[in-house]
Amino acid sequence: MRKSNFALRLQASLMDEVRKVAETEGVAINQFINVAVAEKLSALRTEAYFAERAARADIPRALDILCRTGKGKAPVKGDALAN
């Protein structure tokens, strides 16, 4: 794994919170920040993935499939809605 250095300037109040949480989690501040950045990147990539998938969606076809599902079939045990 290739590592690089980056000087990060955080507001004092934010850095205080990072210190507290990292200590509570039992990890180094560097590790905490690495995980936080990885989580944010993952969230952004996931958002982009679903946006791309949604752009290819055929909504009328999907609604047609949903309307046909179960037509003419009696409910099976376990089909009841939970209260």
Secondary structure, DSSP 8 states (H G I E B T S, - for coil): -----------HHHHHHHHHHHHHHT--HHHHHHHHHHHHHHHHHHHHHHHHHHHT--HHHHHHHHHHTTTT----TT-S---
